[in-house]
Every structure is written in C-alpha cells, then in structure tokens.
Amino acid sequence: MNANAKLYAQNDNIVRRDIADETILVPIRGNLADMQRIYALDPVADFIWMQLDGKQSVGKIHSSLMDNFDVDAKQAALDLNEFIDKLLQANLIEEVA
C-alpha cells in the first residue's frame, strides 16, 4: 500500500489535555510504566494528532500541514513521517488501513 494512503487512529487509551499553554497526551490505561509517561505536543504535532482519526490518509494530513503551516512539501513529509513513527513506537496510534 502507498504510504500516503495509510490511515492511522489514536489509541483509545490516550487522552489529550490542554494545560496552561501546553497540550499533552496522557495514557489512561495500560501498565504502570506507560501510565507514568506524558507526551507534550507543540502546535504542529497537536495539529497532526487531531488529524489522526482513522479517516484521513497520510497524504491528506500532509496537504493540510502545507495549507495551515509555512512549510515546504519535502519538510512537511519528513516531519509527518517522523512524528507518525514516534507515535507508533510509543503505541499512541495504530494503523487502521
């Protein structure tokens, strides 16, 4: 499958919270080690996080990044793929298609 056609969805065991001027992801279930991790998101990462709904393809998220932030296509693709890889490694998202 083309990488741009892949779909990812947020893990149901993760909640997003805005606290002061920061957006964080907090595991709410799982083993104790996972629950002690909190993930801070910058505005671009938060934008990507909100798009990971299992319905929008990586290609669509890439286009949205370029529409909403001052970034060229190559850098947007690199950043998006790197962030998705990190989310997958941390079990914060899962591939749905």
Backbone as CSV, one residue per row, in Angstrom:
resi,resn,N_x,N_y,N_z,CA_x,CA_y,CA_z,C_x,C_y,C_z
1,MET,0.849,-1.188,0.000,0.000,0.000,0.000,0.887,1.241,0.000
2,ASN,0.484,2.240,-0.735,1.174,3.522,-0.775,1.161,4.146,0.621
3,ALA,2.323,4.626,1.063,2.428,5.213,2.408,1.482,6.398,2.583
4,ASN,1.238,7.151,1.509,0.342,8.305,1.612,-1.119,7.908,1.765
5,ALA,-1.439,6.651,1.445,-2.825,6.189,1.559,-3.113,5.564,2.929
6,LYS,-2.088,5.376,3.736,-2.280,4.745,5.042,-3.148,5.609,5.953
7,LEU,-3.884,4.921,6.813,-4.739,5.583,7.796,-4.288,5.164,9.187
8,TYR,-4.251,6.125,10.090,-3.888,5.854,11.474,-4.951,6.436,12.385
9,ALA,-5.145,5.785,13.523,-6.114,6.267,14.504,-5.451,6.349,15.875
10,GLN,-5.918,7.289,16.648,-5.422,7.461,18.010,-5.786,6.248,18.855
11,ASN,-4.903,5.877,19.743,-5.159,4.799,20.699,-6.237,5.270,21.673
12,ASP,-7.229,4.427,21.919,-8.330,4.798,22.825,-7.872,4.971,24.270
13,ASN,-6.684,4.498,24.591,-6.162,4.592,25.960,-5.387,5.882,26.207
14,ILE,-5.488,6.828,25.279,-4.754,8.088,25.381,-5.754,9.240,25.391
15,VAL,-5.560,10.185,26.299,-6.387,11.393,26.301,-5.507,12.603,26.031
16,ARG,-6.080,13.564,25.346,-5.409,14.831,25.033,-5.953,15.886,25.977
17,ARG,-5.048,16.644,26.575,-5.446,17.699,27.506,-4.654,18.971,27.226
18,ASP,-5.341,20.102,27.336,-4.683,21.407,27.275,-4.520,21.884,28.706
19,ILE,-3.279,22.088,29.109,-2.987,22.563,30.462,-2.091,23.783,30.336
20,ALA,-2.587,24.909,30.840,-1.900,26.193,30.679,-1.689,26.415,29.186
21,ASP,-0.459,26.609,28.755,-0.175,26.848,27.335,0.385,25.609,26.656
22,GLU,0.112,24.436,27.211,0.704,23.218,26.674,-0.365,22.168,26.408
23,THR,-0.165,21.416,25.337,-1.034,20.296,25.024,-0.266,19.022,25.343
24,ILE,-0.914,18.124,26.076,-0.247,16.881,26.458,-1.127,15.682,26.122
25,LEU,-0.476,14.540,25.934,-1.145,13.263,25.765,-0.826,12.428,26.988
26,VAL,-1.859,11.842,27.581,-1.688,11.079,28.810,-2.323,9.705,28.640
27,PRO,-1.554,8.637,28.839,-2.152,7.294,28.834,-3.078,7.146,30.040
28,ILE,-4.263,6.569,29.823,-5.205,6.398,30.934,-5.371,4.942,31.336
29,ARG,-4.871,4.027,30.522,-4.901,2.600,30.843,-3.623,1.964,30.355
30,GLY,-3.311,0.820,30.880,-2.116,0.108,30.462,-1.267,-0.228,31.671
31,ASN,-0.033,-0.640,31.392,0.821,-0.979,32.527,1.334,0.298,33.196
32,LEU,1.811,0.165,34.392,2.217,1.315,35.200,3.278,2.155,34.516
33,ALA,4.217,1.537,33.843,5.277,2.294,33.167,4.696,3.205,32.093
34,ASP,3.725,2.715,31.332,3.102,3.537,30.302,2.326,4.694,30.909
35,MET,1.670,4.446,32.041,0.848,5.480,32.646,1.679,6.599,33.265
36,GLN,2.959,6.373,33.463,3.816,7.405,34.032,4.426,8.305,32.956
37,ARG,4.106,8.048,31.704,4.618,8.866,30.612,3.582,9.901,30.211
38,ILE,4.051,11.105,29.999,3.218,12.179,29.476,3.942,12.723,28.254
39,TYR,3.214,12.970,27.202,3.792,13.421,25.946,3.329,14.843,25.655
40,ALA,4.254,15.771,25.562,3.931,17.167,25.244,3.946,17.350,23.730
41,LEU,2.993,18.116,23.227,2.892,18.364,21.801,3.067,19.840,21.494
42,ASP,3.882,20.135,20.492,3.955,21.507,20.011,2.748,21.730,19.083
43,PRO,2.510,22.958,18.617,1.317,23.211,17.801,1.221,22.350,16.536
44,VAL,2.336,22.102,15.858,2.299,21.277,14.650,1.969,19.830,15.014
45,ALA,2.616,19.309,16.050,2.346,17.934,16.487,0.890,17.800,16.921
46,ASP,0.364,18.787,17.610,-1.037,18.747,18.032,-1.957,18.756,16.820
47,PHE,-1.629,19.547,15.821,-2.418,19.591,14.585,-2.448,18.205,13.942
48,ILE,-1.273,17.572,13.846,-1.205,16.234,13.262,-2.014,15.256,14.109
49,TRP,-1.832,15.307,15.424,-2.550,14.414,16.333,-4.056,14.475,16.084
50,MET,-4.573,15.681,15.946,-6.007,15.857,15.765,-6.494,15.282,14.431
51,GLN,-5.604,15.157,13.456,-5.970,14.613,12.146,-5.956,13.080,12.125
52,LEU,-5.329,12.475,13.114,-5.186,11.018,13.143,-6.451,10.376,13.706
53,ASP,-7.486,10.385,12.871,-8.808,9.923,13.301,-9.225,8.613,12.631
54,GLY,-8.311,8.012,11.883,-8.633,6.777,11.179,-9.384,6.989,9.885
55,LYS,-9.631,8.237,9.521,-10.388,8.559,8.313,-9.560,9.347,7.302
56,GLN,-8.577,10.093,7.793,-7.767,10.919,6.899,-6.446,10.214,6.592
57,SER,-6.137,10.131,5.327,-4.901,9.475,4.915,-3.694,10.345,5.250
58,VAL,-2.542,9.723,5.260,-1.300,10.457,5.491,-1.142,11.543,4.422
59,GLY,-1.509,11.232,3.189,-1.427,12.229,2.114,-2.310,13.434,2.379
60,LYS,-3.515,13.202,2.880,-4.434,14.305,3.206,-3.883,15.136,4.365
61,ILE,-3.320,14.466,5.375,-2.734,15.187,6.506,-1.556,16.024,6.022
62,HIS,-0.761,15.474,5.112,0.378,16.202,4.541,-0.112,17.478,3.853
63,SER,-1.158,17.360,3.047,-1.716,18.537,2.363,-2.224,19.567,3.362
64,SER,-2.883,19.093,4.414,-3.396,20.002,5.438,-2.265,20.731,6.160
65,LEU,-1.159,20.024,6.399,0.002,20.668,7.024,0.498,21.827,6.173
66,MET,0.618,21.588,4.880,1.116,22.642,3.982,0.133,23.801,3.883
67,ASP,-1.167,23.509,3.990,-2.181,24.556,3.929,-2.206,25.410,5.193
68,ASN,-1.858,24.822,6.334,-2.003,25.506,7.613,-0.711,26.015,8.237
69,PHE,0.434,25.568,7.724,1.719,25.988,8.271,2.648,26.388,7.140
70,ASP,3.590,27.249,7.451,4.563,27.718,6.468,5.696,26.697,6.367
71,VAL,5.464,25.647,5.551,6.434,24.567,5.415,6.380,24.050,3.978
72,ASP,7.538,23.678,3.440,7.540,23.140,2.088,7.152,21.663,2.118
73,ALA,6.824,21.125,0.966,6.299,19.762,0.858,7.271,18.712,1.387
74,LYS,8.545,18.852,1.049,9.530,17.856,1.471,9.684,17.839,2.995
75,GLN,9.811,19.029,3.595,9.974,19.103,5.047,8.717,18.621,5.765
76,ALA,7.550,18.963,5.227,6.289,18.510,5.834,6.217,16.986,5.817
77,ALA,6.614,16.372,4.712,6.585,14.907,4.612,7.548,14.269,5.602
78,LEU,8.759,14.817,5.687,9.753,14.279,6.624,9.261,14.380,8.062
79,ASP,8.773,15.556,8.440,8.296,15.767,9.813,7.086,14.888,10.132
80,LEU,6.159,14.793,9.199,4.957,13.996,9.401,5.311,12.526,9.587
81,ASN,6.138,11.999,8.707,6.509,10.582,8.806,7.303,10.289,10.069
82,GLU,8.180,11.199,10.470,8.955,11.017,11.697,8.030,11.021,12.916
83,PHE,7.074,11.933,12.940,6.151,12.011,14.071,5.265,10.769,14.135
84,ILE,4.774,10.318,12.995,3.953,9.107,12.966,4.760,7.916,13.471
85,ASP,6.012,7.810,13.049,6.869,6.720,13.533,7.024,6.761,15.051
86,LYS,7.225,7.952,15.602,7.366,8.090,17.056,6.072,7.701,17.773
87,LEU,4.940,8.110,17.222,3.652,7.762,17.823,3.417,6.256,17.785
88,LEU,3.791,5.626,16.676,3.650,4.176,16.568,4.525,3.460,17.581
89,GLN,5.777,3.901,17.708,6.713,3.279,18.648,6.229,3.409,20.090
90,ALA,5.560,4.505,20.397,5.051,4.739,21.754,3.646,4.136,21.959
91,ASN,3.121,3.465,20.924,1.780,2.871,20.979,0.686,3.907,21.230
92,LEU,0.878,5.110,20.699,-0.125,6.158,20.856,-1.133,6.147,19.708
93,ILE,-0.737,5.537,18.582,-1.627,5.392,17.436,-1.495,3.971,16.900
94,GLU,-2.439,3.619,16.028,-2.362,2.324,15.353,-2.787,2.497,13.893
95,GLU,-2.192,1.676,13.052,-2.550,1.697,11.629,-3.883,0.992,11.459
96,VAL,-4.807,1.629,10.759,-6.118,1.025,10.545,-6.340,0.628,9.091
97,ALA,-5.517,1.134,8.187,-5.598,0.739,6.767,-4.363,1.219,6.046
